[in-house]
Structures are given as structure tokens and as C-alpha cells.
Amino acid sequence: MIVVTRLNNSQFAINPDLIERIHASPDTTLVMVDGAKFIVTETLDDVIEKIARFRAHVISLAYLTPDADYRPGIRSLEIVEGPHAIEEIIESGSTVPARPRRL
């Protein structure tokens, strides 16, 4: 989630994966995949930077060792190297990673 600011200076968190497009004319408007629109005080570049940092953070979680996870029983994210790795995970009985959507 990224935190953005409405025109009345109230902040809210939004899932950047649900942002369809961003307009900056003159106010920055976030258009969501469901059609909802949010006008925010951040600039277009600021919103893009927040999204990039959020995604970098998610990717960095994949590199944590299991010992770095503070919640017992919860595994950290893992990078899967390809289809053969997915088959090995299935055979071992571990959780199967999500697959990307096909458009």
C-alpha cells in the first residue's frame, strides 16, 4: 500500500496494483481499475516514485532468509526460477506461487 494525500490534507492508503492510470492536469488524479477516481496533492512523479518504492520493498522481501521472519510459521517470499522449479515445489508439498494473469 502507498499513502497519498487528498486535497483536504487527509491521508489514505491505496493499493498501487489497482491503479489503472494517473493523470496530472492540473491536479494529480488516480484512476482505479474499477473506475473510481482520487485527486491527490502529490505530483505525478511523486506517485510513481511511491509505487516504485513499494514494489522494490515487495521484491526485497523475497530475499529475506526464513530466519529473518519474525512470525513463527510464516514463510518469507521466495523467487521461483521457472516452470521446473514450480514442479519441484508441488512435489515437495509446499505452497505453490501465484502465476501471472494472461491477457
Stockholm file with secondary structure:
# STOCKHOLM 1.0

chainA/1-103         MIVVTRLNNSQFAINPDLIERIHASPDTTLVMVDGAKFIVTETLDDVIEKIARFRAHVISLAYLTPDADYRPGIRSLEIVEGPHAIEEIIESGSTVPARPRRL
#=GR chainA/1-103 SS CEEEEBTTSCEEEECGGGEEEEEESSSEEEEETTSCEEEESSCHHHHHHHHHHHHHHHHHHTTCCGGGCCSTTCCCCCCCCSHHHHHHHHHHTCCCCCCCCCC
#=GC SS_cons         CEEEEBTTSCEEEECGGGEEEEEESSSEEEEETTSCEEEESSCHHHHHHHHHHHHHHHHHHTTCCGGGCCSTTCCCCCCCCSHHHHHHHHHHTCCCCCCCCCC
//
